[in-house]
Amino acid sequence: MASKPKQFEGRLYLGRDESGRPRYKWVGRFATEDERDKAVMRASIKHEDEVATAKLPAGERITVGQYADEYLERMESGALLTKGGRPFKHSSIGTARGQLRRFNAEFGGRHLASVERHEAVRWAERHGRKQGALQSVNTLFALAVDEELIARNPFRGLMRKPEGRGSEAPPTDAEFDRLRKACDVHDDYGPRLRAMLTFCAFTGVRPGEAMALDWSDVNLPALRVTISKRLYRGRIDLPKSNKARVIALTPPARDALLSLPEREGPVFLSKAGGRLCAPLLSSYWREVQAAAGLRFDWYLSTKHKCVHHFKVTLNLPNHVIAAQMGWSEAAVEKMVATYAHTEIGALEAIDAAFAVLPDTNPIYEAAPPASS
């Protein structure tokens, strides 16, 4: 019987434990002494690197990619909460994942503490300092500062907040009527799209909230609608305000719903008969804009139109508008300033006010015509 070939065991000496006994790490068995010695040497170098790395501050050990992955996992599990103490919504997690994926493509392999201010400034500049690129990155490094992994956030103050849409006027009543009529470009589906447009424009409901709306959320006799969810990327999520609210079903919005034949299931359907989703609504709306010859996106034509109507035409107070729109008291002044477009018609209102006053005592007399 042939004997087994001799093998050489490789062990890495790790020192002695508290009782004085030697400690070893198993490396493996090898056919030759030379192979064993080389393997033990590689294991020794690796072990020394691990020991040296373990002695470094956490910010010099943890990579950006590792910390970002852990950050997203904590958001998803509910271990990490918002400033208000609530779990993060699916939409917030999705936004963070997309922004961090782009950042990790360049910095994922770097240690947190290695990212310097000048690099952060250049990266922010390449991305236009936009909130859509920087928000989650800034939040990630701010959290690292809070957890004392790094001393300072290299992305602090680099994000430029979006200007918003306060400078974009919603459609006038005549333009809104053109948009409503242009829904007929969709033939038999036109009345359904027109009903959704009218409902959103006279309630202020966001498109995602409208698409998630079920008939069970609508109380027609009481003229009330419960907004408890929204549709975001195919998933049902909390409303943007993070809480449910009950809103008034205004007469134009009520009439729009009454024009629909269903009374159960989703309120707003697609052409195929399923629940309407954002990509389909966008494609439908592009055709309406083209048919009307107008360039108003859905949000400007509905949310902005509604707030302008509530504030300027109906003269409703801000706290009433906030309750309908799902805004907080702290934010209502700023939101109304953005959405209400109170400057529209302001000069005409001044003209109208003076037109009804008697002009019996003019301050200045009309100057005589100049002589030629």
Helices and strands as residue ranges (DSSP letters): E 8-16, E 22-30, H 33-54, G 58-60, H 64-77, H 90-107, G 112-114, H 117-126, H 131-146, H 173-182, G 183-189, H 190-201, H 207-211, G 215-217, E 218-219, E 224-227, E 230-232, E 235-237, E 245-248, H 251-258, H 278-292, H 298-299, I 300-304, H 305-308, I 309-313, H 318-325, H 332-339, H 346-355
